[in-house]
Amino acid sequence: MSALAPLVLPPKPRGRWKPWLSLAVVLLITAVTLSPQWGIAFSFDAIVRNWQNGADKVLALLRPDWTFFPRTIPPLMETLQMAVIATFVGAVVSLPLSLWAARLTNPNRYTRGVVKTVLNAVRSIPDLLYASVLVAMVGVGALPGIISLVLFNVGIIVKMVSESIEVNDAGPLEAGRAAGGSQLQINRAIALTDAWPAFVNQTLYVLELNVRASTVLGLVGAGGLGLLIDAVRTFYRYDQLSLIILEILVVVVVIDSVSAAIRRRLV
């Protein structure tokens, strides 16, 4: 019998130290951030001293006041109306802007750069700041909240959809261009079909975000449940606040379930 060939082990993969280096960098940044001299001066002493206050609030939140439910229905409906209207308007505005912001559907780099620059500026401003300014301009109510959410939606939808267009196959678009089609015809017949699933997916996502964001915008007078949240918080009615939180949770879960069903049909 011939002798067996010696077992040759493959070389150890290089770069095994990189994950450990990344972890060390994260730990170092965290330590510097929490340090009293360079960071935010985070301390567990305050938590230890004031834990009783937190415990009282948690216990109050565990006992929702169900008799308060009828009072929450009108502002809850206003919140849903704000979210739906803002999502619809934002989606209508975002669809052409998404095509203008993508390189494959807008070869003109100058107009594409203008669209991206404006949208970066829109997206950089928090929706709460939009609501604060708009409340001073148009008054307290749902209108400033809807406008703020529309701006918030356009910034998100255009960015995500245009990036999904960028990673699509450019072959069909080049074939349409070679066949003599104009850019508008190519975008309408080819690019829009490819971008439609991503567009619907992002629209459903911002609808869920709008329900939660509209409750926060109400804290500055932009309508919805936020006005009621501010009122019950002022009087330390955490039992009533707990009921409002539960309602928001139920609405978000329902919207997420419906969105998931729609996404499964698109795949």
C-alpha positions, 0 to 999 in steps of 0.5 A: 500500500502506498503511504497516505499523502500528508494532510495539508491544512489551508492557510488561516484567513487573513484579517481575523484581527479586524473584528476585534479592532472594530470592537475595541474602537467602539468601546473606546468611543463609548468610554470617551463619550461617557467620560466626565471630562470629554463626554456627556458625563453620564452617571448611574448615581442619578438613576440610583437616587431617583429610581423611585420616581421612575418606578412610580411612573411605570406603575401608573403606566401599567394601570390605563384609565379605560374611562378616558377612551371616548376622549381620545377618539377625536384626536386619534381620528385626526392623527390618522387623517393627518398621516393618510393625507400627508402620505398621499400628498408626499407620495404624489410629489415624491414619484417624479422627484425620485426619477429626477434624482436618479442617474439612470432616469435623469442623465442631466447631472445639473438638474439631478444635482439641484434636486438632490441638493434641495432634498438634502436641505429638506431632509436635514431639518427635523419635522418637529422644527418644521411644525414649530415654524408652521404653527407660528405661520398658519396657526394651531391645528392639523394643517401645519402638521400635514405640511411638516409630514409631507416635507418629511415624507418627500425627503425619505421616499425620494432618497430611498426610491432613487437609490433603489433605481440606481441599483437596477439593471440599466440594460432595459433603459439603454434598449429603450434609448436605442429604440429611439424613445425619449427619456420621459417615455423610457421612464414611464414605460420601463423605469417606473415599472421597475421602481414601483415595488420600492416606491409602494414599500417606502410609501407604506413605511412612511405611513407608519412613521407618520402615525407616530410622528404626528403624535409628537408634532401635536406637542407644538400645536400641530394637531392630533393626539399630541395636543392631548398627550401634552394636556395629560402630561401637564397634569401628570395623568400617566394612567391616561397617557398609558391608554394613549400609548396603547392606542398608538401601539394598536394602530401601528401594529395594524398598519404594519400587518396590512403593509406586510400583506401588501409587500408580500403581494408585490414580491 
